[in-house]
Structure formats: structure tokens, C-alpha cells
Amino acid sequence: MNPVTLAHYNAAIQDLQNRRRALVIENRTAEATVRNNIPKIEAIDVILTAIGEPPQ
């Protein structure tokens, strides 16, 4: 993998991890938010798992 592609790949992984963390934190605030965010978190988990990166 060339360095630019690898850098983009790593940045995308970091972005997904950050989005997941933000959704988990947001879930602590309200029941409606929890219902809305759980499918998003699960979708991110599927993507990260599929590429061999464990969700954090």
C-alpha cells in the first residue's frame, strides 16, 4: 500500500473510532438519542471489524 493510501486508511479508521466514541458519549444523555445512535454504533462496529480494526 502506498504511503498516501495508508495515511488515508489510517485517517478513516481514526475518524470512525472518533465518531463511535462521540456516539457512545452522546448516548449517556437521553433515551431518544440512545435509540437513534445504537444502529450507527453497530454499523461502525461492523465496518471496523470487517477491516480488522477492533472498535474502541
C-alpha positions as CSV (number, residue, x, y, z in Angstrom):
1,M,0.0,0.0,0.0
2,N,1.5,3.4,-0.9
3,P,2.1,5.9,1.9
4,V,-0.8,8.2,0.8
5,T,-3.3,5.4,0.7
6,L,-2.1,4.1,4.0
7,A,-2.4,7.6,5.5
8,H,-5.9,8.0,4.2
9,Y,-6.8,4.5,5.5
10,N,-5.4,5.3,9.0
11,A,-7.2,8.7,9.0
12,A,-10.5,7.0,8.0
13,I,-10.1,4.4,10.8
14,Q,-9.4,7.2,13.3
15,D,-12.4,9.1,12.1
16,L,-14.7,6.1,12.6
17,Q,-13.2,5.5,16.1
18,N,-13.8,9.1,17.0
19,R,-17.4,9.1,15.6
20,R,-18.1,5.9,17.6
21,R,-16.7,7.4,20.8
22,A,-18.8,10.6,20.3
23,L,-22.0,8.5,19.7
24,V,-21.3,6.4,22.8
25,I,-20.8,9.6,24.9
26,E,-24.0,11.1,23.4
27,N,-25.9,8.0,24.4
28,R,-25.5,8.9,28.0
29,T,-27.6,12.0,27.6
30,A,-31.1,10.9,26.6
31,E,-33.2,7.8,25.8
32,A,-34.2,9.0,22.3
33,T,-30.6,9.6,21.5
34,V,-29.7,6.1,22.6
35,R,-32.4,4.6,20.2
36,N,-31.0,6.7,17.3
37,N,-27.3,6.1,18.0
38,I,-27.2,2.3,18.6
39,P,-27.7,1.4,15.0
40,K,-25.0,3.9,14.0
41,I,-22.6,2.4,16.5
42,E,-23.4,-1.1,15.4
43,A,-22.8,-0.1,11.7
44,I,-19.4,1.4,12.6
45,D,-18.5,-1.7,14.6
46,V,-19.3,-3.9,11.5
47,I,-17.1,-1.7,9.3
48,L,-14.2,-1.7,11.8
49,T,-14.5,-5.4,12.4
50,A,-14.6,-6.2,8.7
51,I,-11.3,-4.4,8.1
52,G,-9.7,-6.0,11.2
53,E,-9.8,-3.0,13.5
54,P,-11.4,-3.7,16.8
55,P,-13.9,-1.0,17.9
56,Q,-12.6,1.2,20.7
